[in-house]
Amino acid sequence: MRNYLYILFGLFYAVGFAQVERTTPLLLPVGSSLQESSLKAYALDSALIYRNVDSIVTNGIKNNAFPGAQVLIAKEGNIIFHEAYGFHTYDSIQPVAKNDIYDLASVTKILGPLPAIMKLVDEGKLSLDVPFSTYWKPWKSQKDKVNITLREILAHQAGLEPYIVFLSKTLKNNGRFKKRFIRSKPNKRFSNKAYEGIYVKNRYNRKMYRIINRSKVSAEKKYKYSGLTFLIFPELISQITGIPYEDYMEQEFYRPLGMKTFGFLPSTKNFNNKIVPTEVDTMYRHTLTQGWVHDENASLLGGISGNAGLFGTADDLAIIMQMFLQNGLYACKRYISEKTIKEFTKVQYPDNDNRRGLGFDKPYLKNNTFKITNAYPAPEVGASSFGHSGFTGTFVWADPEHQMVYIFLSNRVYPTRENRNIYRLNIRPSVQQIFYQAFDNAKQHQP
């Protein structure tokens, strides 16, 4: 009888605790892992939030900004909103699912090479303020690059060229591939698979490095976004650590963080998750790009790069952004020092009208004075917040001041990259703003 009462009491306790968990925010220890919660737990008007988010996202779908999207919000380490909308393509056959895998495009920059660079700074193997040529030797012979620092590079203050179209070097005038660079079948010298039937010469990366090394540098030191060195960083990370870049990221970050599908080359990994397609490529692959990196430069590096190439789910992204938000700590494990996180996520050259952190994007300077149509991202975000956007329609943002992580995933380049309605409609900041306003309203109505 006594055992029966103990069991009965235990059931009542468990049910009661579960009810409390659904209606009360779960206060987590510093550095904890993400937990599931709800809008109701924060006394938010969930009906209004769902209605407003649905309105913005479905309007985007109707206006062909993207065929489908996902929105995830984490507050104080609790995932309080995660919804999927629309379909993979406009034929409305494959609905978007919460565990779909997306091509993250330039979000790769802050989730690929940047964590490694921060860790190497922690370990004293890289310094922000000595010439980058100290580590990347070819720049020692380049007069316009020999004194550029890693800080200037990561803050986009170095005057480097924004982008180089390396694909053009592989094509003949008739649009066909030059066989000395690309073959239709693999062999020992052509083993870097860029897509089905496209194999890049193994040493083509060296040609890309040479072109970057010889590229022009502006004499004027002002903010100019450049992704060129992010093509170099993986090789540099491999040289310093003695471990291939992809393996280093997997063993030092993605696997211990518990990121189940995060990484490069998802088509080779037999995931059960669906991979959302990107563009119907009429220039390079001449088919629908799906499961292989969309960015041509990353593709020519075999899909493993620092400028693009990472794929993952919204849950995966929330984990690593939460780690950043918690100053390098996640699930009681230290990945990056608090000092280094804070240095990388602060504005570096505000007096030069440069909003950027080190690798991380930041809000516009004086962003809180702008209306939503002119702000980046939402005007309500904290000045200490940071994140990055991706060309394919992805966006990640962490806000330490409000303890909030925002993930927006879409394939806005489907069917073509010419589609810019996601920007014209200002969809990503507008969705983000809904949650800041909801928390403000809840605070004002507290007894």
Number of C-alpha atoms within 10 A of each C-alpha: 6 7 8 9 10 11 12 12 12 12 12 12 12 12 12 11 11 11 11 13 15 16 15 15 21 17 10 13 11 14 19 18 20 20 14 15 21 21 25 15 16 20 18 18 14 15 10 12 18 14 10 16 20 16 13 18 26 19 15 21 21 13 13 18 26 29 27 28 27 22 22 22 23 25 23 23 29 24 21 19 19 17 15 20 19 22 19 25 19 16 8 12 10 14 16 24 20 19 18 22 26 27 34 30 24 25 27 24 26 24 28 29 25 21 22 23 23 24 19 17 16 18 12 9 13 19 19 17 12 14 19 22 18 16 18 16 12 15 20 17 12 15 10 17 22 17 17 22 19 23 21 22 23 23 25 26 24 25 22 26 17 12 13 15 10 15 14 12 12 18 16 11 8 6 11 12 19 13 13 11 18 25 19 15 13 16 12 8 13 20 17 23 24 23 21 12 12 21 23 27 22 19 13 18 19 12 12 20 17 11 13 19 20 14 15 14 15 12 10 10 14 17 19 17 18 20 21 22 21 25 23 21 22 24 19 19 22 15 14 12 13 10 13 14 22 18 13 17 20 17 11 14 18 21 14 14 19 14 19 14 21 22 23 25 19 24 11 9 10 7 12 10 15 17 22 23 24 27 20 19 17 10 10 17 17 10 12 15 20 19 21 26 30 28 19 18 24 24 23 28 23 26 24 24 28 30 28 31 30 27 26 22 24 23 21 20 26 24 22 21 25 30 25 26 28 22 22 25 21 23 16 12 14 14 21 23 16 16 11 15 20 17 13 21 22 20 23 20 17 12 8 11 11 19 21 26 25 25 25 24 21 27 24 20 17 11 20 18 12 15 12 17 15 13 20 20 25 25 24 24 25 19 19 17 23 28 25 19 22 20 18 25 28 23 24 24 26 28 21 19 12 16 17 24 29 26 24 23 27 31 27 28 23 27 20 14 16 9 15 15 16 20 13 10 16 19 20 26 21 20 21 24 18 19 22 17 13 19 17 13 14 14 13 9 9 7 4
